[in-house]
Amino acid sequence: MRTFSLLKGLPVIDFKSGTKLGEVSDVSVSHEGKVEGLLLKKGKLFKKTYLIKVENIHSYQADEVLIDSQDVIEPITTPPDFTFEHREPLNGRMMYSQDGEELGLLQDVYFLEELGTIVGYELTDGFFSDITEGKRVVQPVAPPAIRNDAIIVNVENQVNEVSIDVNMPQLPE
């Protein structure tokens, strides 16, 4: 399982030649809420964006993404349905349960690398709430309904608290 925030900015390496081909800039997400592939920024002066489909990724490492060859890099002919940060961004959209309960703003996604299935959504209620209460992760039981300004997800009332590590200086007593 991987989060988008851990992938963003990682170099994409041709497994056979060891050549760096570019960097992960975003993820492509379908209307059904499935990660279709990684968006790759490639180029020196004028960077262009390409797609690497999930099934064409050899492996995900801690500090790089490996593909079998640069032949699996596809030019983007039609824009993705959604991305996490760029076109039709999901980041920052309000998430609601199917019952209409406001869950929080989407901050990150957890997905199974091999399948592209999103298995969790990291939510925030804002910086101060994250510090005092922690971030929450919701685990959907069905694909989400992605709308213009919101994401509706069936979570069957399972909201998990995730603590965050904030190194705040201790005030003198």
C-alpha positions as CSV (number, residue, x, y, z in Angstrom):
1,M,0.0,0.0,0.0
2,R,1.3,3.5,-0.9
3,T,0.1,7.1,-0.5
4,F,0.3,9.6,-3.3
5,S,2.3,12.0,-1.0
6,L,5.1,9.4,-0.8
7,L,5.2,9.0,-4.6
8,K,5.2,12.6,-5.6
9,G,8.6,13.8,-6.8
10,L,10.1,10.3,-7.0
11,P,12.3,9.6,-10.0
12,V,11.1,7.2,-12.6
13,I,13.9,4.8,-13.6
14,D,14.2,2.5,-16.7
15,F,14.8,-0.8,-15.0
16,K,17.0,-2.2,-17.8
17,S,19.2,0.8,-18.5
18,G,19.1,2.6,-15.2
19,T,18.2,5.8,-16.8
20,K,16.2,8.4,-15.0
21,L,13.2,9.3,-17.3
22,G,11.5,11.9,-15.2
23,E,9.6,12.4,-11.9
24,V,6.2,11.4,-10.6
25,S,4.1,14.6,-10.7
26,D,0.5,13.3,-10.1
27,V,-1.8,10.3,-10.3
28,S,-4.5,9.7,-12.8
29,V,-7.8,8.7,-11.2
30,S,-10.9,7.4,-13.1
31,H,-14.5,8.4,-12.5
32,E,-14.8,5.1,-10.6
33,G,-12.2,6.2,-8.1
34,K,-9.4,3.9,-9.3
35,V,-5.8,5.0,-9.8
36,E,-5.2,4.4,-13.5
37,G,-1.6,5.4,-13.6
38,L,1.2,7.8,-12.6
39,L,1.7,11.1,-14.4
40,L,5.4,11.7,-15.3
41,K,7.1,15.0,-15.9
42,K,9.8,14.5,-18.4
43,G,12.1,17.0,-20.1
44,K,14.8,19.5,-19.2
45,L,13.7,23.0,-20.1
46,F,10.1,22.4,-21.3
47,K,8.7,19.6,-19.2
48,K,5.9,17.5,-20.7
49,T,3.5,15.2,-18.9
50,Y,3.2,11.5,-19.8
51,L,1.2,8.6,-18.4
52,I,2.5,5.3,-17.0
53,K,-0.4,2.9,-16.5
54,V,-0.4,1.0,-13.2
55,E,0.0,-2.4,-14.9
56,N,3.3,-1.1,-16.6
57,I,5.1,-0.3,-13.4
58,H,7.7,-2.9,-12.5
59,S,8.0,-1.9,-8.9
60,Y,7.7,0.9,-6.3
61,Q,10.8,1.4,-4.2
62,A,11.2,3.8,-1.2
63,D,13.2,6.3,-3.3
64,E,12.2,5.5,-6.9
65,V,9.7,4.0,-9.3
66,L,10.9,1.3,-11.7
67,I,9.5,0.6,-15.1
68,D,10.6,-2.1,-17.6
69,S,11.4,0.3,-20.4
70,Q,10.6,3.8,-21.6
71,D,8.3,2.2,-24.2
72,V,5.5,2.0,-21.6
73,I,5.5,5.8,-21.2
74,E,2.5,7.1,-23.1
75,P,1.8,10.7,-24.3
76,I,-1.4,12.0,-22.9
77,T,-3.9,12.2,-25.7
78,T,-7.0,12.8,-23.6
79,P,-6.8,14.4,-20.2
80,P,-7.4,12.1,-17.2
81,D,-10.8,12.1,-15.5
82,F,-9.3,13.4,-12.3
83,T,-5.8,13.9,-10.9
84,F,-4.8,14.4,-7.3
85,E,-3.4,18.0,-7.6
86,H,-3.6,19.3,-11.2
87,R,-6.5,18.9,-13.6
88,E,-9.9,18.3,-11.8
89,P,-8.0,18.0,-8.5
90,L,-9.3,15.7,-5.8
91,N,-7.0,17.2,-3.2
92,G,-9.0,19.5,-0.9
93,R,-12.4,18.3,-1.9
94,M,-14.9,17.7,0.8
95,M,-15.8,14.1,1.5
96,Y,-19.2,13.1,2.6
97,S,-20.6,9.7,3.7
98,Q,-23.6,8.3,1.8
99,D,-25.7,9.5,4.7
100,G,-24.6,13.1,4.1
101,E,-22.2,13.3,7.0
102,E,-19.3,15.7,6.4
103,L,-16.1,13.7,6.9
104,G,-13.4,16.3,6.1
105,L,-11.2,17.5,3.3
106,L,-9.3,15.0,1.2
107,Q,-5.6,15.3,1.8
108,D,-4.1,12.0,0.6
109,V,-5.0,8.6,-0.9
110,Y,-3.8,5.2,0.1
111,F,-3.8,2.7,-2.9
112,L,-2.7,-0.8,-3.7
113,E,0.1,-0.2,-6.2
114,E,-0.4,-3.4,-8.3
115,L,-4.1,-2.9,-8.8
116,G,-4.6,0.9,-8.5
117,T,-7.4,0.3,-6.0
118,I,-7.9,3.1,-3.5
119,V,-8.2,1.6,0.0
120,G,-8.2,4.7,2.1
121,Y,-8.6,8.4,2.1
122,E,-6.7,10.6,4.5
123,L,-8.9,13.5,5.7
124,T,-8.2,16.8,7.5
125,D,-10.3,19.3,9.2
126,G,-7.5,21.9,9.2
127,F,-4.1,22.4,10.6
128,F,-5.1,23.0,14.3
129,S,-7.6,20.1,14.2
130,D,-4.8,17.8,12.9
131,I,-2.5,18.8,15.7
132,T,-5.1,18.4,18.5
133,E,-7.2,15.5,17.2
134,G,-5.1,13.9,14.5
135,K,-5.9,13.2,10.9
136,R,-8.5,10.6,10.0
137,V,-8.4,7.8,7.5
138,V,-11.6,6.5,6.0
139,Q,-11.7,3.1,4.3
140,P,-14.4,2.8,1.7
141,V,-16.4,-0.4,1.2
142,A,-17.4,0.6,-2.4
143,P,-16.0,2.9,-5.1
144,P,-16.7,6.6,-4.4
145,A,-19.1,8.9,-6.3
146,I,-16.9,11.8,-7.5
147,R,-18.9,15.0,-8.0
148,N,-17.9,18.5,-9.1
149,D,-17.1,19.8,-5.6
150,A,-17.4,16.7,-3.4
151,I,-16.7,13.0,-3.0
152,I,-19.3,10.7,-1.6
153,V,-18.1,7.5,-0.1
154,N,-19.7,4.5,1.6
155,V,-17.6,4.0,4.8
156,E,-20.1,2.2,7.0
157,N,-19.3,4.4,9.9
158,Q,-15.6,3.5,10.1
159,V,-13.5,6.6,10.6
160,N,-10.0,5.9,12.1
161,E,-8.0,8.5,13.9
162,V,-4.4,8.8,12.7
163,S,-2.0,10.7,15.0
164,I,0.5,13.0,13.4
165,D,4.0,13.6,14.6
166,V,4.5,17.3,15.2
167,N,7.7,18.3,17.0
168,M,6.6,21.4,18.8
169,P,9.0,23.0,21.3
170,Q,8.0,22.7,24.9
171,L,7.2,25.9,26.6
172,P,9.0,26.7,29.8
173,E,6.9,26.3,33.0
